[in-house]
Amino acid sequence: MTEDRRSRAGRRRRRAYPAVAGSRVLTAESVLLGLIAGLLVVAPWTRPGYLLLLDWVSGPHQALTPGLYGLDPAALDALPYRLATHGIRRLVGSGATSWLMILAYFPIVAGGVSMLAGGSRWRRHPAALFACLNPFVVERIQAGHVPFLLAVALLAPMAASAVHARREGRWIAVRPAGWYALAISVGAHAAWLGATVLVAVALLPRPRWRDAVRTVTVILSAGCVYAYAAVVVANAILTVRVGDQDLDVYSTYPGSAGLATAVITLRGFWRGASDSSPEAALSLAPGIVLVVAAVLGLGRMCRRDPLTGVPLAAVTVVGMLLGAGVDGPLGTVYRIAFEVLPLFEAMREQQKWVALAMLGYAVGIGATVEAVMTSLRPSRSLALQAVAITSAPALIGMYISLGASLVWGLGGSVRVSHYPAAWYAADRAMGAGDESVLFLPWHQYQPFAFTATRSVATPAGAFFRRPVLSSDATELGKVRSNSNSRRMAYLDQLIAKGGGGQFGQLIAPLGVRYVALARDQESDVYAWLGRQRDLTPVLRTPELDLYRVTVDGTGRVVSARAGDVEAALRWSAEGRLGTETLLSGAGDGPVPSTSSGGISRVGATQWQVAEGKAGWVVLPEEWSAKWTAGDQVTRPTVAGTVAVRAGSGAFTVRYTPWKWLRLGLGVSLVALAALLVTGVIEHRREWLRRRPDGSGRTGDDGGS
């Protein structure tokens, strides 16, 4: 009798194993489908040149930003991702990296959605294809939000593995934690989006204690990849400034059809009316088909597979309600959450919540396509076959309409750019070095002739070998800037005042040696550059002008003077400003000073000061009290840089948070690696248990 039971169990395992293997084959097919779709999108961008989008620019000398060391308030998030991208850039070059990172979205999201949808080819592949071709993806690629898209793609396999873990009834599951950790290490927004998905899977339908325990452990363990964030908080490292006004500036764009229509058709990116991010083309008929197919498919999933369908339907509704933002039905709730919830400032751009609806729509549309194809079987009634025959062309037309806006470089609207010859000439003239180049016009986003007048993030930092100072001001209505940088605020005032009579002397304390002016749009506005007594023309072309700063303002300046920006402008116009540092409410030594120099950079976060005359030393670094030089006094200058009251001996100035940030980053990387390795081990053990000669539970591997 025992032998009979074992024989029957063996036969059941052998019957189940092909289904498990088959699901992996279908997932692989979906990945291949996503890869093909992605290649059709990025194909024009693989040509020689550089891809320049709104928030995604590339250039020949793109490197790690100072944010890695805690020195750039605007680049402190997703440090593991920034390191990985830099490594890829070193291997294949900046130009190739720009389109490879976009290409990566498509196979990742296709495979993840395929696992999440489950079922036959007719459900999986249409779901995967919709996750690749939809208005949300069109708008985000137009905006250059590549890290965000990659994080959303990783949420798909995370959701699939979370559903799988619940189906298995586990107390602990590593794979959803690994996918979640990977997602939030790429984009901070994935922390809120992923947590919403995980909670929905745990609570719907009919939660159990083990579901709650598993979800809490997943979220907490994945959160270890943000260990470096604790260092940022503990050391009071500056980050971007976000306030209530940002909610209005980054509110969901209603478009011509209204807010509700924009959201339910997965559109509404806040820059929808700008030159760089036009609305995704979606006419009335494809839009109706999209929404109806998604709703019907999610309803079908809720009936046939509630463990997948019900939480997906819930996150779809949540994604649309929150995606409508402060102008939607939950506007008041959103504002309260923005004020109360820690780190909710990351979701200031409300339409990013629509990413959840996009994943739900993909699975729903896949289920609808499967139902249509099933209804075409000869065994079905003539009425069902008639409905299916009518529906199939509508669904195909929807995919064609969506694909037209995306494939071949966003429908042919975006091509690779080629920097002008004058930019290369300027780079050769300046060479490499630690002294900076100030880039004008003074805008964070601006159009250029070589981008076909599309607005992009100013790409000078990715192009020139020298460090670049360019504006980080958003210039959006009431929110002119989210910057906490004193240097940026100082430059804002100088440039608004036309530079004074000695602009070179005023920017010398920032370590600026060159000033570059792109002449694409506003060259006449900056005509005052040619009248500055301490700027020498190096290059004049129709595309770009280059000036050399002929004075110095860093190092052992010895003297200090009490003043502010207005006083500095007045003194420079009168020729009474020297190399002395300007401090608020303090001053000593003869002025104007003529001393400078005696400093050298010995690392990204260290400066060596040589022996010299006792007095003040100016370092061209963003002010922070964390710049220390033993027991010597440090002060912020009016220019926003670091001043040290020093003796005559040599000494070193260090940025102390870097050693702790380095440790936190190391912990983050180790935690991420541990979760990924453990997840692979968990997956392999489950696979071995499902083999025909193994033991244990059998069935679809769904969210592996």
C-alpha positions as CSV (number, residue, x, y, z in Angstrom):
1,M,0.0,0.0,0.0
2,T,2.9,2.3,0.9
3,E,4.6,1.6,-2.4
4,D,1.3,2.4,-4.3
5,R,1.1,5.8,-2.6
6,R,4.7,6.5,-3.5
7,S,4.1,5.5,-7.0
8,R,1.1,7.8,-7.3
9,A,2.9,10.7,-5.7
10,G,5.8,10.2,-8.2
11,R,3.4,10.2,-11.1
12,R,1.8,13.4,-9.8
13,R,5.3,15.0,-9.5
14,R,6.2,14.0,-13.0
15,R,3.0,15.5,-14.4
16,A,3.5,18.7,-12.4
17,Y,7.2,19.2,-13.3
18,P,6.6,19.9,-17.0
19,A,4.1,22.6,-16.0
20,V,6.8,24.2,-13.8
21,A,9.3,24.0,-16.6
22,G,6.8,25.2,-19.1
23,S,6.1,28.4,-17.0
24,R,9.8,29.1,-17.2
25,V,9.8,28.7,-20.9
26,L,6.9,31.2,-21.2
27,T,8.7,33.6,-19.0
28,A,11.8,33.4,-21.1
29,E,9.7,33.9,-24.2
30,S,8.2,37.1,-22.6
31,V,11.7,38.3,-21.8
32,L,12.7,37.8,-25.4
33,L,9.5,39.7,-26.5
34,G,10.4,42.5,-24.2
35,L,14.0,42.6,-25.5
36,I,12.7,42.8,-29.1
37,A,10.4,45.6,-28.2
38,G,13.2,47.5,-26.5
39,L,15.5,47.1,-29.4
40,L,12.9,48.6,-31.7
41,V,12.7,51.6,-29.3
42,V,16.4,52.2,-28.9
43,A,17.6,51.2,-32.4
44,P,18.1,54.8,-33.6
45,W,20.0,55.7,-30.5
46,T,22.7,53.0,-31.0
47,R,24.2,55.2,-33.7
48,P,27.3,57.3,-32.9
49,G,26.4,60.3,-30.8
50,Y,24.9,61.0,-27.4
51,L,21.3,60.6,-26.1
52,L,20.1,63.8,-24.5
53,L,16.7,63.7,-22.8
54,L,15.1,66.0,-20.2
55,D,16.7,64.3,-17.2
56,W,19.0,61.9,-18.9
57,V,22.1,63.3,-20.6
58,S,25.4,61.8,-21.7
59,G,28.7,63.0,-22.8
60,P,32.3,62.0,-23.5
61,H,33.6,62.7,-20.0
62,Q,30.6,61.7,-17.8
63,A,31.8,60.6,-14.3
64,L,30.6,60.0,-10.8
65,T,29.1,63.1,-9.2
66,P,30.3,64.5,-5.9
67,G,27.0,63.1,-4.5
68,L,28.8,59.8,-3.9
69,Y,30.8,61.5,-1.2
70,G,27.9,63.4,0.2
71,L,29.1,66.7,-1.5
72,D,26.2,67.1,-3.9
73,P,22.8,67.6,-2.3
74,A,20.9,66.7,-5.5
75,A,22.6,63.3,-6.0
76,L,22.4,61.4,-2.7
77,D,19.8,58.9,-3.5
78,A,20.2,55.5,-5.2
79,L,23.9,55.4,-4.7
80,P,24.2,51.7,-5.5
81,Y,22.6,52.3,-8.8
82,R,24.9,55.3,-9.5
83,L,27.9,53.1,-8.9
84,A,26.6,50.3,-11.1
85,T,25.9,52.8,-13.9
86,H,29.4,54.2,-13.6
87,G,30.9,50.8,-13.9
88,I,28.9,50.1,-17.1
89,R,29.9,53.4,-18.4
90,R,33.6,52.6,-17.9
91,L,33.1,49.3,-19.8
92,V,31.1,50.4,-22.8
93,G,31.3,54.1,-22.9
94,S,28.8,56.9,-22.0
95,G,27.0,56.9,-25.3
96,A,26.2,53.2,-25.2
97,T,25.3,53.2,-21.5
98,S,22.6,55.9,-22.1
99,W,20.6,53.6,-24.4
100,L,21.5,50.3,-22.7
101,M,20.0,51.4,-19.4
102,I,16.7,52.3,-21.3
103,L,16.8,48.9,-23.1
104,A,17.2,47.1,-19.8
105,Y,13.7,48.2,-18.7
106,F,11.9,46.2,-21.4
107,P,13.1,42.6,-20.8
108,I,13.0,43.1,-17.0
109,V,9.4,44.4,-16.9
110,A,8.3,41.9,-19.6
111,G,9.6,38.9,-17.6
112,G,8.3,40.2,-14.3
113,V,4.8,40.9,-15.6
114,S,4.8,37.5,-17.3
115,M,5.5,35.8,-14.0
116,L,2.9,37.9,-12.3
117,A,0.2,37.3,-14.9
118,G,0.8,33.5,-15.1
119,G,-1.5,31.4,-17.3
120,S,-1.0,30.7,-21.0
121,R,1.0,32.4,-23.7
122,W,-2.1,34.3,-24.6
123,R,-2.2,35.9,-21.2
124,R,1.5,36.3,-20.5
125,H,2.8,37.7,-23.7
126,P,0.1,40.4,-24.3
127,A,0.6,41.4,-20.6
128,A,4.3,41.6,-21.1
129,L,4.0,43.6,-24.4
130,F,1.6,46.1,-22.8
131,A,4.1,46.7,-19.9
132,C,6.6,47.6,-22.6
133,L,4.3,49.7,-24.9
134,N,2.0,52.1,-23.0
135,P,1.6,55.8,-22.5
136,F,3.3,55.8,-19.1
137,V,6.5,54.4,-20.5
138,V,6.4,56.9,-23.5
139,E,6.1,59.9,-21.2
140,R,8.8,58.7,-18.8
141,I,11.3,58.0,-21.5
142,Q,10.6,61.4,-23.0
143,A,11.4,62.8,-19.6
144,G,14.5,60.8,-19.2
145,H,13.4,59.1,-16.0
146,V,15.4,56.0,-16.7
147,P,16.3,55.0,-13.1
148,F,12.6,55.4,-12.1
149,L,11.5,53.2,-15.0
150,L,14.1,50.5,-14.1
151,A,12.8,50.6,-10.5
152,V,9.2,50.1,-11.7
153,A,10.4,47.2,-13.9
154,L,11.9,45.5,-10.9
155,L,8.6,45.9,-8.9
156,A,7.0,43.4,-11.4
157,P,9.0,40.4,-10.4
158,M,8.8,41.6,-6.8
159,A,5.0,41.4,-7.0
160,A,5.1,38.0,-8.6
161,S,7.4,36.6,-6.0
162,A,5.3,38.1,-3.2
163,V,2.1,36.5,-4.6
164,H,4.0,33.2,-5.0
165,A,5.2,33.4,-1.3
166,R,1.6,33.9,-0.2
167,R,0.4,31.1,-2.3
168,E,3.0,28.9,-0.7
169,G,1.9,30.0,2.8
170,R,5.4,31.0,3.9
171,W,6.4,32.8,7.1
172,I,9.6,34.0,5.5
173,A,10.4,34.7,1.9
174,V,13.7,36.1,0.6
175,R,13.0,36.6,-3.1
176,P,10.4,39.4,-2.7
177,A,12.9,41.1,-0.3
178,G,15.7,40.8,-2.9
179,W,13.6,42.2,-5.7
180,Y,12.3,45.0,-3.5
181,A,15.9,45.9,-2.3
182,L,17.1,45.9,-5.9
183,A,14.2,48.3,-6.9
184,I,14.8,50.8,-4.1
185,S,18.5,50.7,-4.7
186,V,17.8,52.0,-8.2
187,G,15.1,54.5,-7.4
188,A,13.8,55.9,-4.0
189,H,10.3,56.1,-5.3
190,A,10.2,52.3,-5.4
191,A,10.2,52.3,-1.6
192,W,6.6,53.6,-1.5
193,L,5.4,52.0,-4.6
194,G,6.8,48.6,-3.7
195,A,5.5,48.8,-0.1
196,T,2.0,49.5,-1.4
197,V,2.1,46.3,-3.6
198,L,3.5,44.2,-0.8
199,V,0.9,45.3,1.7
200,A,-1.9,44.7,-0.8
201,V,-0.7,41.2,-1.5
202,A,-0.5,40.5,2.3
203,L,-4.0,41.8,3.1
204,L,-6.0,40.8,0.0
205,P,-7.9,38.6,0.1
206,R,-8.4,37.3,3.7
207,P,-5.0,38.0,5.4
208,R,-3.4,35.6,7.8
209,W,-0.8,36.3,10.5
210,R,1.9,34.6,8.5
211,D,1.2,37.0,5.6
212,A,1.7,40.0,7.9
213,V,4.8,38.6,9.4
214,R,6.3,37.8,6.0
215,T,5.5,41.2,4.6
216,V,7.0,43.1,7.6
217,T,10.2,41.0,7.4
218,V,10.4,41.6,3.6
219,I,10.1,45.4,4.0
220,L,12.6,45.6,6.9
221,S,15.2,43.4,5.4
222,A,15.0,45.2,2.0
223,G,15.3,48.5,3.9
224,C,18.9,47.6,4.9
225,V,20.0,48.7,1.4
226,Y,19.4,52.3,2.6
227,A,21.9,52.1,5.4
228,Y,23.8,55.0,3.9
229,A,20.7,57.1,4.3
230,A,21.1,56.8,8.1
231,V,24.5,58.4,7.7
232,V,23.1,61.2,5.7
233,V,20.6,62.0,8.4
234,A,23.0,61.5,11.3
235,N,25.6,63.8,9.8
236,A,23.0,66.4,8.7
237,I,24.3,66.2,5.1
238,L,22.4,68.7,2.9
239,T,19.7,67.3,0.6
240,V,17.3,69.0,-1.8
241,R,14.7,71.3,-0.2
242,V,11.1,70.2,-0.8
243,G,8.1,72.1,0.4
244,D,4.3,72.4,-0.1
245,Q,4.7,74.4,-3.2
246,D,6.3,71.5,-4.9
247,L,3.0,69.6,-4.8
248,D,1.4,72.3,-7.0
249,V,4.4,72.5,-9.3
250,Y,4.7,68.8,-9.8
251,S,0.9,68.1,-9.9
252,T,-0.5,65.7,-12.5
253,Y,-1.1,67.4,-15.8
254,P,-4.7,67.0,-16.9
255,G,-4.2,67.5,-20.6
256,S,-6.9,68.5,-23.0
257,A,-9.3,65.7,-21.9
258,G,-9.2,66.4,-18.2
259,L,-7.5,64.9,-15.2
260,A,-9.6,61.7,-14.9
261,T,-9.1,60.8,-18.5
262,A,-5.4,61.5,-18.3
263,V,-4.9,59.2,-15.3
264,I,-7.1,56.3,-16.4
265,T,-5.2,56.3,-19.7
266,L,-1.9,56.2,-17.8
267,R,-0.8,59.8,-18.8
268,G,-0.4,63.0,-16.9
269,F,3.3,63.7,-16.6
270,W,3.5,67.2,-15.1
271,R,5.6,68.6,-18.0
272,G,3.0,67.5,-20.5
273,A,2.6,71.0,-22.0
274,S,6.4,71.6,-22.4
275,D,8.5,71.3,-25.5
276,S,10.5,68.4,-24.2
277,S,7.6,66.1,-23.1
278,P,4.6,66.2,-25.4
279,E,1.6,64.1,-24.5
280,A,1.7,60.5,-25.6
281,A,-0.4,60.1,-28.7
282,L,-3.5,58.2,-27.8
283,S,-6.7,58.8,-29.7
284,L,-10.2,58.1,-28.4
285,A,-10.8,54.6,-29.7
286,P,-7.5,53.0,-28.4
287,G,-7.9,54.8,-25.1
288,I,-11.4,53.3,-24.6
289,V,-10.1,49.8,-25.6
290,L,-7.2,50.1,-23.2
291,V,-9.4,51.0,-20.2
292,V,-12.2,48.5,-21.0
293,A,-9.7,45.6,-21.6
294,A,-7.9,46.4,-18.4
295,V,-11.1,46.5,-16.3
296,L,-12.6,43.3,-17.8
297,G,-9.3,41.5,-17.4
298,L,-8.8,42.5,-13.8
299,G,-12.4,41.4,-13.1
300,R,-11.6,38.0,-14.7
301,M,-8.4,37.7,-12.7
302,C,-10.3,38.5,-9.4
303,R,-12.7,35.6,-10.1
304,R,-10.3,33.0,-11.4
305,D,-7.1,33.8,-9.4
306,P,-8.1,36.1,-6.5
307,L,-4.6,35.9,-4.9
308,T,-3.3,37.7,-7.9
309,G,-6.3,39.6,-9.2
310,V,-7.6,41.1,-6.0
311,P,-4.4,42.8,-4.8
312,L,-3.6,43.9,-8.4
313,A,-7.1,45.5,-8.8
314,A,-6.5,47.2,-5.4
315,V,-3.1,48.7,-6.3
316,T,-4.5,49.8,-9.7
317,V,-7.2,51.8,-8.0
318,V,-4.8,53.2,-5.4
319,G,-2.3,54.1,-8.2
320,M,-4.9,56.1,-10.0
321,L,-6.3,57.8,-6.9
322,L,-2.9,58.9,-5.7
323,G,-1.7,59.5,-9.2
324,A,-4.4,62.1,-9.6
325,G,-2.5,63.9,-6.9
326,V,-3.5,67.1,-5.1
327,D,-6.2,67.9,-7.6
328,G,-7.8,64.5,-7.4
329,P,-10.3,63.0,-4.9
330,L,-7.6,62.3,-2.4
331,G,-5.9,65.7,-2.7
332,T,-6.3,66.7,0.9
333,V,-5.1,63.3,2.1
334,Y,-2.1,63.6,-0.1
335,R,-1.1,67.0,1.3
336,I,-1.5,65.6,4.9
337,A,0.7,62.6,4.0
338,F,3.3,64.9,2.5
339,E,3.4,66.8,5.8
340,V,3.2,63.9,8.2
341,L,4.8,60.7,6.7
342,P,8.6,60.5,6.9
343,L,10.3,60.5,3.5
344,F,7.0,60.9,1.6
345,E,8.6,64.0,0.0
346,A,10.1,61.5,-2.5
347,M,6.6,61.3,-4.0
348,R,6.2,65.1,-4.7
349,E,5.6,64.2,-8.3
350,Q,2.2,62.6,-7.9
351,Q,1.8,61.0,-11.3
352,K,4.5,58.5,-10.5
353,W,1.9,56.5,-8.6
354,V,0.3,55.7,-11.9
355,A,3.1,53.1,-12.3
356,L,1.0,50.8,-10.1
357,A,-2.0,51.1,-12.4
358,M,0.3,50.4,-15.4
359,L,1.3,47.0,-13.9
360,G,-2.3,46.2,-13.0
361,Y,-3.5,47.2,-16.5
362,A,-0.8,45.0,-18.1
363,V,-2.0,41.9,-16.3
364,G,-5.7,42.8,-16.9
365,I,-5.2,43.3,-20.6
366,G,-3.3,40.0,-20.8
367,A,-6.3,38.3,-19.2
368,T,-8.7,39.9,-21.6
369,V,-6.6,38.8,-24.6
370,E,-6.6,35.3,-23.3
371,A,-10.4,35.3,-22.9
372,V,-10.8,36.6,-26.4
373,M,-8.5,33.9,-27.9
374,T,-10.3,31.2,-25.8
375,S,-13.6,32.4,-27.2
376,L,-12.4,31.9,-30.7
377,R,-12.3,28.1,-30.3
378,P,-14.8,26.1,-32.4
379,S,-16.3,24.6,-29.2
380,R,-17.5,28.0,-28.1
381,S,-20.9,29.5,-28.9
382,L,-21.3,31.5,-32.0
383,A,-22.2,34.6,-30.0
384,L,-18.9,34.4,-28.0
385,Q,-17.0,33.8,-31.2
386,A,-18.6,36.9,-32.8
387,V,-17.7,39.1,-29.8
388,A,-14.1,37.7,-29.9
389,I,-13.8,38.4,-33.7
390,T,-15.0,42.0,-33.1
391,S,-12.7,42.5,-30.1
392,A,-9.4,41.1,-31.6
393,P,-8.9,43.9,-34.2
394,A,-9.6,46.6,-31.5
395,L,-7.0,45.1,-29.2
396,I,-4.5,44.8,-32.1
397,G,-5.2,48.4,-33.1
398,M,-4.6,49.5,-29.5
399,Y,-1.1,47.9,-29.5
400,I,-0.2,49.4,-32.8
401,S,-1.3,52.9,-31.6
402,L,0.8,52.6,-28.5
403,G,3.8,51.2,-30.3
404,A,3.7,54.1,-32.8
405,S,4.5,56.6,-30.1
406,L,7.4,54.6,-28.7
407,V,9.3,52.4,-31.3
408,W,12.1,53.8,-33.3
409,G,13.2,56.5,-30.9
410,L,9.8,57.7,-29.6
411,G,8.2,57.6,-33.0
412,G,11.2,59.2,-34.6
413,S,10.9,62.3,-32.4
414,V,14.2,61.9,-30.6
415,R,17.6,61.2,-32.2
416,V,21.1,61.1,-30.8
417,S,22.8,64.5,-30.6
418,H,26.3,65.6,-31.7
419,Y,28.0,68.2,-29.6
420,P,29.3,71.1,-31.7
421,A,33.0,71.3,-32.7
422,A,33.3,74.4,-30.6
423,W,32.6,72.4,-27.4
424,Y,35.4,70.0,-28.2
425,A,37.7,72.9,-29.0
426,A,36.9,74.5,-25.6
427,D,37.6,71.3,-23.8
428,R,41.0,71.0,-25.5
429,A,41.8,74.6,-24.6
430,M,40.9,74.1,-20.9
431,G,42.4,70.6,-20.6
432,A,42.0,68.6,-17.4
433,G,42.3,70.0,-13.9
434,D,40.7,70.6,-10.5
435,E,39.7,74.2,-11.2
436,S,36.2,74.5,-12.4
437,V,34.4,75.9,-15.4
438,L,31.3,78.0,-14.9
439,F,28.7,77.2,-17.6
440,L,26.2,79.7,-18.9
441,P,23.3,80.3,-19.7
442,W,22.4,79.9,-16.0
443,H,19.6,77.3,-16.3
444,Q,19.2,73.7,-15.1
445,Y,17.1,72.9,-18.2
446,Q,17.5,74.6,-21.5
447,P,17.2,73.9,-25.3
448,F,20.2,73.7,-27.6
449,A,20.5,73.7,-31.3
450,F,22.2,70.3,-31.3
451,T,19.2,68.8,-29.4
452,A,16.8,70.2,-32.1
453,T,15.7,72.8,-29.5
454,R,14.4,70.2,-27.1
455,S,15.0,71.2,-23.4
456,V,17.4,69.0,-21.6
457,A,19.3,69.1,-18.4
458,T,22.4,71.2,-19.0
459,P,24.9,68.6,-20.3
460,A,28.2,70.5,-19.6
461,G,29.0,68.3,-16.6
462,A,28.9,65.2,-18.8
463,F,30.9,66.8,-21.6
464,F,33.9,68.7,-20.1
465,R,36.8,67.1,-18.3
466,R,37.0,69.8,-15.7
467,P,34.4,70.1,-12.8
468,V,31.5,72.2,-14.0
469,L,29.4,74.7,-12.1
470,S,26.0,75.0,-13.7
471,S,22.6,76.1,-12.4
472,D,20.5,73.6,-10.4
473,A,17.5,75.9,-10.3
474,T,14.3,74.3,-11.4
475,E,12.7,77.7,-12.4
476,L,9.1,76.3,-12.1
477,G,6.6,78.9,-11.2
478,K,6.7,79.6,-7.5
479,V,9.5,77.1,-7.0
480,R,12.5,78.7,-8.5
481,S,14.9,76.3,-6.8
482,N,15.0,73.3,-4.5
483,S,18.7,73.8,-3.9
484,N,20.3,74.2,-0.4
485,S,23.6,75.2,-2.0
486,R,25.1,78.4,-0.8
487,R,27.4,78.5,-3.9
488,M,24.4,78.3,-6.2
489,A,22.6,81.1,-4.3
490,Y,25.7,83.3,-4.5
491,L,26.0,82.7,-8.3
492,D,22.3,83.4,-8.7
493,Q,22.8,86.9,-7.3
494,L,26.0,87.6,-9.2
495,I,24.6,86.6,-12.6
496,A,21.3,88.4,-12.0
497,K,23.3,91.6,-11.3
498,G,25.3,91.3,-14.5
499,G,28.5,90.2,-12.9
500,G,29.7,93.6,-11.6
501,G,32.9,95.1,-12.9
502,Q,35.2,92.2,-11.9
503,F,33.2,89.0,-12.4
504,G,36.3,86.9,-12.4
505,Q,37.3,88.2,-8.9
506,L,33.8,87.4,-7.6
507,I,33.8,83.8,-8.9
508,A,37.5,83.1,-8.1
509,P,36.7,82.0,-4.5
510,L,34.6,79.2,-6.1
511,G,37.7,77.8,-7.8
512,V,36.5,78.8,-11.2
513,R,39.2,79.2,-13.9
514,Y,37.0,79.3,-17.0
515,V,33.6,80.7,-18.0
516,A,31.8,79.0,-21.0
517,L,28.8,80.6,-22.7
518,A,26.7,78.5,-25.1
519,R,25.3,80.9,-27.7
520,D,22.3,78.9,-28.7
521,Q,19.6,81.0,-27.0
522,E,20.6,83.9,-24.7
523,S,24.0,85.1,-25.8
524,D,22.9,88.7,-25.9
525,V,21.7,88.5,-22.3
526,Y,25.3,87.7,-21.3
527,A,27.0,90.4,-23.4
528,W,28.4,91.8,-20.1
529,L,30.9,88.9,-20.0
530,G,32.9,90.7,-22.7
531,R,33.2,93.8,-20.5
532,Q,34.8,92.2,-17.4
533,R,38.3,93.3,-16.7
534,D,39.4,90.0,-15.3
535,L,38.1,87.7,-18.0
536,T,40.3,87.0,-21.1
537,P,38.7,85.6,-24.2
538,V,40.1,82.2,-25.2
539,L,37.6,81.1,-27.8
540,R,34.9,82.9,-29.7
541,T,32.6,80.9,-32.1
542,P,29.0,81.0,-33.2
543,E,28.3,78.1,-30.9
544,L,30.3,78.8,-27.7
545,D,32.5,81.5,-26.1
546,L,35.2,80.7,-23.6
547,Y,36.8,83.1,-21.1
548,R,39.7,82.5,-18.8
549,V,39.6,83.9,-15.2
550,T,42.9,85.8,-14.8
551,V,42.8,86.2,-11.0
552,D,43.0,83.8,-8.1
553,G,40.8,83.6,-5.0
554,T,41.5,80.3,-3.2
555,G,44.2,79.0,-0.9
556,R,46.1,81.1,1.6
557,V,44.3,84.5,1.0
558,V,45.4,85.5,4.6
559,S,43.1,88.4,5.0
560,A,39.3,88.5,5.6
561,R,36.8,91.3,5.2
562,A,33.3,91.6,6.6
563,G,30.6,92.0,3.9
564,D,27.9,90.5,1.8
565,V,27.1,90.0,-1.8
566,E,26.0,93.6,-2.4
567,A,29.2,94.8,-0.8
568,A,31.3,92.5,-2.9
569,L,29.6,93.7,-6.1
570,R,30.2,97.3,-5.1
571,W,33.9,96.7,-4.2
572,S,34.5,94.8,-7.4
573,A,33.0,97.6,-9.5
574,E,35.2,100.1,-7.8
575,G,38.3,97.9,-8.2
576,R,38.7,97.5,-4.4
577,L,38.2,93.7,-4.1
578,G,41.2,91.4,-3.8
579,T,41.7,87.8,-2.9
580,E,40.5,88.2,0.7
581,T,37.7,86.1,1.9
582,L,34.4,87.7,2.6
583,L,32.8,86.7,5.9
584,S,29.7,87.9,7.7
585,G,30.6,90.0,10.7
586,A,34.3,89.3,10.8
587,G,37.5,90.6,9.1
588,D,41.2,91.1,9.7
589,G,44.3,91.8,7.7
590,P,45.1,94.3,5.0
591,V,42.6,94.6,2.2
592,P,42.4,94.2,-0.7
593,S,44.6,91.1,-0.4
594,T,46.9,89.8,-3.1
595,S,47.7,86.4,-1.5
596,S,46.5,83.0,-2.8
597,G,47.5,79.5,-3.5
598,G,49.3,76.9,-1.4
599,I,46.5,74.3,-1.6
600,S,46.2,71.0,-3.5
601,R,43.5,68.4,-3.7
602,V,44.7,65.0,-2.5
603,G,41.4,63.2,-2.8
604,A,37.7,63.7,-3.5
605,T,37.2,64.7,0.2
606,Q,40.6,66.0,1.2
607,W,42.8,69.1,0.7
608,Q,46.4,69.6,1.6
609,V,47.4,73.2,2.7
610,A,51.1,73.9,2.5
611,E,53.1,76.0,4.9
612,G,52.7,79.7,4.5
613,K,51.6,82.9,6.2
614,A,49.1,82.5,9.0
615,G,45.6,83.7,8.3
616,W,42.6,82.6,6.3
617,V,42.6,79.8,3.8
618,V,39.7,79.4,1.3
619,L,38.8,76.0,-0.2
620,P,36.5,75.8,-3.3
621,E,34.1,73.4,-1.7
622,E,30.4,73.7,-0.8
623,W,30.2,74.9,2.8
624,S,29.6,72.3,5.5
625,A,30.5,72.3,9.2
626,K,31.8,68.8,8.5
627,W,34.9,70.1,6.8
628,T,37.4,69.9,9.6
629,A,41.0,70.9,10.0
630,G,41.9,69.6,13.4
631,D,41.2,72.2,16.1
632,Q,41.3,75.1,13.6
633,V,38.2,77.2,13.0
634,T,36.2,76.8,9.9
635,R,33.7,79.4,8.6
636,P,31.4,79.8,5.6
637,T,32.3,82.5,3.2
638,V,29.8,84.8,1.5
639,A,30.5,82.8,-1.7
640,G,29.3,79.7,0.1
641,T,32.7,78.1,0.3
642,V,34.9,76.9,3.2
643,A,37.2,79.3,5.0
644,V,39.8,78.0,7.6
645,R,41.5,80.2,10.2
646,A,44.9,78.6,10.1
647,G,48.4,78.9,11.5
648,S,51.5,79.0,9.3
649,G,52.1,75.2,9.4
650,A,50.9,72.6,6.8
651,F,47.7,70.7,7.5
652,T,45.0,68.7,5.9
653,V,41.3,69.5,5.6
654,R,38.9,66.6,5.5
655,Y,35.2,66.1,4.9
656,T,34.5,63.8,7.8
657,P,31.1,62.3,6.8
658,W,32.7,60.4,3.9
659,K,34.2,57.8,6.1
660,W,30.8,57.1,7.6
661,L,29.0,57.4,4.3
662,R,31.5,54.9,2.9
663,L,30.7,52.5,5.7
664,G,27.0,52.9,5.2
665,L,27.3,52.4,1.4
666,G,29.3,49.3,2.1
667,V,26.6,47.9,4.4
668,S,24.0,48.8,1.8
669,L,25.9,46.9,-0.9
670,V,26.6,43.9,1.3
671,A,22.9,43.8,2.4
672,L,21.8,43.9,-1.3
673,A,24.2,41.2,-2.3
674,A,23.2,39.0,0.6
675,L,19.5,39.3,-0.3
676,L,20.1,38.5,-3.9
677,V,22.4,35.5,-3.2
678,T,20.0,34.1,-0.6
679,G,17.1,34.6,-2.9
680,V,18.9,32.6,-5.6
681,I,19.5,29.8,-3.1
682,E,15.9,29.8,-2.0
683,H,14.8,29.6,-5.6
684,R,17.2,26.7,-6.3
685,R,16.1,24.7,-3.3
686,E,12.5,25.1,-4.3
687,W,13.3,24.0,-7.9
688,L,15.1,20.9,-6.6
689,R,12.1,20.0,-4.4
690,R,9.9,20.2,-7.5
691,R,12.0,17.8,-9.6
692,P,10.4,14.5,-10.5
693,D,12.7,12.6,-8.1
694,G,12.3,15.2,-5.4
695,S,9.8,15.8,-2.6
696,G,7.5,18.5,-1.4
697,R,5.0,20.9,-3.0
698,T,4.6,21.0,-6.8
699,G,3.0,23.5,-9.1
700,D,3.6,26.7,-11.0
701,D,6.7,28.6,-9.9
702,G,4.9,31.8,-10.6
703,G,6.9,34.5,-8.9
704,S,10.3,32.9,-8.7
